[in-house]
Amino acid sequence: MEKSALLFVFLTLGTAALALLIRNRDGVPAFEKQGYGRGKWSPATRQDAVNAVAEFTIYSLLAAVSACRFAIGNDYWVYRENFRRIFYDAIVSSEIGFNLTVKGLFHLFGYDNYLPLFEFFSLVTVFFFVRAMHDQSECFAFSLFLLMTGGYYFQSLNTIRYYLALAIALYSMKYVLRGELGRFLLLVLVGATFHKTILITIPAYLLAYYLARTGLKKWHLIPAGVFLASLVFGQSFYRWLIFRFYQFYEDTAFDVSHLSLANVAKCMIGLGIFGIVWWTRRKEKDVFDLRLKFYLWLNLMGLVVTLCGGFIPEVTRIGYYFIATQVFLIPGLVGRMKEGWLKLACRWGCVAAFSAYFVMLLGQLYQKDVRILPYMSWIFYYK
């Protein structure tokens, strides 16, 4: 294995090992209900201190690898050119929040001093990823392992606007679960000034929240059927609507049908574990709380988008807003299984499946249209 790929392997294993020190399962439900400790003061425990140090170390490691990259990703130099164009008010495809941030940082660090721009977006993106797990994951180590091996962190070294929006979307879920919809909408609208695709989370997350609270009713099957039929017979309308937002995608290399079997498999893993938990604990009440139901509905939406939305350019960018919730869903489901061999089999089966995907992903990161590997850092390569 090439040396820089080993860096990604050791980063994954090292941060996951550090995350094993973190214990935050009891704090997550309280945080999502009203804000953990909000309006109250309580002395920090030794475990709180361990959590804080471990999370800060994990954040520092992830942010450092991301921020110190150089010439990584197929759009690295495209972004540099766009930075220049934005500074001179030329026409670019990026959103206003991104443009204003670029201008402000160029004024601060100097024209065409592009490294601080990549570093800034790295620091912010990793912050939202780590903070989302802090607020919502019942098993930080398991969630971090899924975030890393699922490719979400490593792919954030490319396509910086989109993965910032994805990290913001994951972080914003807590406001939906709290019922603080104003904060959720405000955060999503801020994220939309960096990448418009995050706007899909407004109807999707609110619908998932509604279904998680009410459960599936018979009459829900009618609009669900109409929507599924529209994905089959109304593709031209959806494409027309999409190209109003992203005109430059039409009739380009991005405008191709695509079905990600890996994303289908990820969704099926989540649904399969849910089925096992439901069957083994079907006689018990309140096994699945609002959070897990919310993540489960989003997982199902991700499966529908992946299977039926192949006509959408770059459909993965839509699907990840739903599928990435697996970093919370799978640890939550496994945590609700009864102790025994089945729980161990599910936990280690997930570890094995995502590890296999990670190995496959490492090979894909060398491809010319990705170019995240071999990894290079400005510490050694930039002059």
N, C-alpha and C positions, 0 to 999 in steps of 0.2 A: 504494500500500500504506500502511495506517495506521501511524503512527510507532512504536507499541509493538510491532507485528509486526516492524518493521525491527530492533528491539532483539534479538528472538529470532534473526533471520537473522544479524546481526553477531556475536552471541554464539556461534552455531554455527560460523561461518567463522573467527572469531578464535581460539576454543579449538582448533579443528582445525588451524589454522596453527601455533599454539604446540606442539601435539602432534607435529608433524613433526620437532621437535627431539629427541624422545625416542627412544632406541634401547634396547630391553630384550628383544629376541628371544632372545638367548643366556641371559639370566637366568631366563626363564619355565620352561623344562624343569627346571632345577636347583631352582627354588623349589618346584615342584609335587612333586618327588621327595622332598625332605627339608627344605625350607625354605631359601630363598636366603641363604647365608652363615650359617645357624644354627649356633651353636657354634664359629664361626671368626671370625677377624679378618683383614681384608685392607684395604690402603689404598684409599681412594676414588680413582677415576680422574676425569679431567676430564668424561667423558661421564656418570659417576654424578652429578656436581654439576649438570650441565645437566639431566639427568632430574629430579632433585629440585626444582630451581627451576621448571622448566616444569610439573611436576605440581602443585606447590603453587600456582602462579599459576592454573592451570586450575581447581583446586579452589576457590580464592578467588573467582574470577569466577562459577562455577556456584553456589556457596553464597551469594554476595552477592545474585544475582538472585532466588534462591529465598527466602532469609531476609528480604529487604526487601519482599516482596510484601504487598499490602494488599487485602482484599476480593476476592481472586482465587479462582475456583473456585466451583462451584455449592453446595459444602458448607462454605464458609468460615464463614458465620454459624451454620450448624448445629453445626460443631465448637465455636464459641465458646459456644453454649448448652450443649452437652454438657460442656464444661470446667466450667461453673458447676454443672451437675447432679452431675458426678463429685465436686466438692469437698464437696457436701452429701450424698453417699452415696445419691443418687437412682438409680433403675434406668436403666441405659444399656446399649446393645448392644455396647459396646467391651470389650476383654479386660483382664485384671487388670494386665498390665505397663504398658499405656497409661494405665490409671486411676491407678496408683501414681505414674507419671511426672508426670502432670498435677497430682496433689495435691502432690507434692514441689516442683514448679516454682511453683505458686501460693503455697505457704508461703514460698518463697524470694523471689519477686518481688512478691507481693501478690495478693489476690483479684481476679479478673477482669482481671489484667494479662496479656492473652492473646497479645500480640505476641511475648514471649520464648518462648512455647510453640511457635508456628509456626517461629520462628528455630531453636530447639533441634532440632526434627525435620528441618528443612532441612539443618542442618549434619551431622547424623548420616547422613541418607539419601545425601547427596552424597558423604560420606566413603566409605561402603561401595561406591558406584558406582565412584568413582575408584580405590579400593584393589583392587577386583575386577579392573579392567583392568590395573592395575600388576602384579598377580600372575599373570594368566592370558592376557593378550593379547600375541601375537607382533608386532602392529603397533598400537601405542597410538593413533596418529592415525586409522587406519581404524576401529578399534573405537569410538573416541569419536564419529566422524562417524556411525556406525550408531546409537549410543546416542541421539544428538541428533535425527537425521533420522527415526529409527524412532519417535520420540515418547515414549520411556520417561522421559527427563529432564523434558520439558515437562509431561507428564501427572502427574508427581510433584508439581506445584504444586497438584494436586487430590488428594483421596483419600489423605491423608498416611499413614494407618496401613498401607494396602496397599502403597504404593510403598516404604515403609521395609522391609516384609517381603520385597518383591521384591529390593531391593538386598542385603539380608542373604542371601537365597537365592543370588544370583550370587556373592557373596563366599564362601559356604560350600562351593562346588563344589571348591575347591582341596583341602579336607580329604577329600572323597570320592576325588579323584584320587590323593592321597597314601596312601589307605588308613587315614587317621586318623578312623575312623568315630565314635569317642566324641566328638571335638571337633565333628564335623559334626552329630551328634544334639543335642549341648548347644546349639550355636548356633541350630539350627532351633527347638528348644523355647523358647529365649529369644525368637526371632522370633514364635513362636506366641502369646506373651503380648501381642503387639501386633496380630496378625491371624492368625486360625486357618487361613486357606487355605494358609499355608506348610507345613502338615503334609503336604500332598500330595507335597512334594518328598522325603519320607523313602522311601516305596516307589518313587517314580518315579526318583529319582537313584540309588538302590541298584540298581534293575533296569537302568538304563542303564549303570551301572558294570559290572555282571555281564555284560551282553551285549557291552560293549566289550572285556572281558577274554577271553571265551570264544568270541565270534562266534555267529552264528545257526546253531542246530542244527535238524535236521528236526523233532524232537519239540517244539521251541519253537512250531511252527506250531499245535499243538493248543490250548494255553492261549491263544495269541494269537487264534485263531479263536473260542474260547469267549467271550473278553473282548469282541471286536468284536460278536458276536451279542448279548451282554448289553446293549451300548449301544443296540442296535436294539430288542430285545424286553423288556429289563428296565428301561426308563426310569422306570417308576413306583417301583421299588425305590430307584434312585439318587436320585430326587426326595425320597422319604421320608427317606432317610439325610441328604441335604443340609439338609432343613428341620428336622432335629433339632439341627443346629448353627446354622442361620440361620432361625429361625422367622418373623422379621419380613419375609422375602423372599416368603413364600408368598402368592399371589394379589395381588401388588402390581405396580407398574409395572416392577419388576426381573424379574418372573416371565414373561418372554416368550422365544420361540424366536429365535435369532440366529445368523446365519452371516456371519463377517467375511471377505469376499473379499480384503481387504488382508492379513490374517494368512495366508490360504491362499497368496497370492502370495509372501509373505515365505518361507514354508516351501518352496515350489517353487523359489525362487531358490537356497536352500541345497542342496536335493537336485539341482538342475540342475548347479550348479558341481561338486558331488561326482561326478556322472556324468561330467563332462568330465575331471576329474582322474583318475578311475579308468580311463577309456578311454585317455587319452594316456600313462598310466604303468602300464598293466596288467601289463607284463612285468617290472616292478621290484618288489622286496620292501620291506616296512616303509615304504611311502609314508605310510600313515596310522598315527599313533601312538595311544596310549590316549586322549589328550585329545581328538583330533579324532573318534575313534569315539564317545566319550562324548557330545560335543556333537551329533554326527550322529544318534544314537539319540534324544536329547531333541528335536531338530528334527522327527524323524519322529513322535514322540509328540505334539508340538504340532500337527502336521497332522491326526492322528487325532482329537484332542480338538476341534479347530476344526470338522472336517467332521461328526463323529458326536455332538458334545456340545452341539448347539444347544439341547437341552431344559434344560440347566443354567443357572440364573439367573446373569447376569454371567459367562458362560463365559470371556470374555476374561481375567478375573482368574486363572483356572486355566491357560489357555493360555500366558499370558506367562511363567510359571515355566519353560516349555519353550522357547518361541519366542525369548525374550530372549537365549538362548545364542548366537544368530546374531552377536552382537557379537564373539564369539570364533571361531565356526565359519567364517564367511565370510573373514575375514582369514587364518586358518590354511589354508584350502583354496586361496585365491588364491596364498598364499606358496609352496605346493608345486607350482604349475604351472610348466612349463618356460618359460624366457624366450622371448618372441616376441609376435606379434600377438594370439594367442589369450588370453594372460594379460592383455595390455593391454585387450583387448575385454571380458573378464570384469570386471576391476577398474573400468573406467570405465562399463561397463554397470550395475554395482551402484551406482556413484555416481549415475548418471543416474536409475535406478529409485527409489532412496531419496530423491533430491532431489525427484523428482516427487511422491512420497508426502508429503514434508515440506510442499511447497506446498499440497497438498490438505488436510493436517492443519492448517495455519495457518487455512484457511477454517473448518474444523470447530471450532476453539478459540473462535470467536465465538458458537457456538450457546448457547441459553439453558440447556441442561442440562449445559454444560461451563463456559463463562464464564471461560476462562483469558486470553482477550483481550477487550477491551483491557487491557494490563498496567498496574497501578497499584502505586505504592510508598508505604509509610508515610512515607518521607522527605518526600514532597510532599503527600500527601493526608490523612494522619492528623493530627488535632488533639486 
